[in-house]
Amino acid sequence: MATETENTEDAYYTASMSLNWHFDGKESKDAYVINDIENTRTVYFDMFLADSGEIIYSSPYIPVGAELEGVTLDTELESGTYETILVYHLVDDDKNELSTLSVALTIHVQ
């Protein structure tokens, strides 16, 4: 039987990602996220505009040890700088959510 401590440790996550994402229209070639080999769970993330809460990107699942390079936004944004929130979702083997982790990120759209 798993204890609360075991569940918390199992859902621990280290986010490794580039910190400056620049988009040419909807596409960024300098955006990347790595699901570190030390992690124990597959993740995916949603990106929200901080001011409106609008979701502008949903990633595919990123298995442990894998890297997501390049991001194409689901929503086209006007040129400018945007404050966003990335919400990482840690999932079990059946893709059921175990926990989340939120990270603030500024993106730049040309």
ABEGO torsion letter per residue (X at the ends): XBBAAAAAAAABBBBBBBABBBBBEABBAABBBBBBAABABBBBBBBBBAAAGBBABBBBBBBBGBBBBEBBBABBBBBEBBBBBBBBBBBBAAGBBABBBBBBBBBBBX
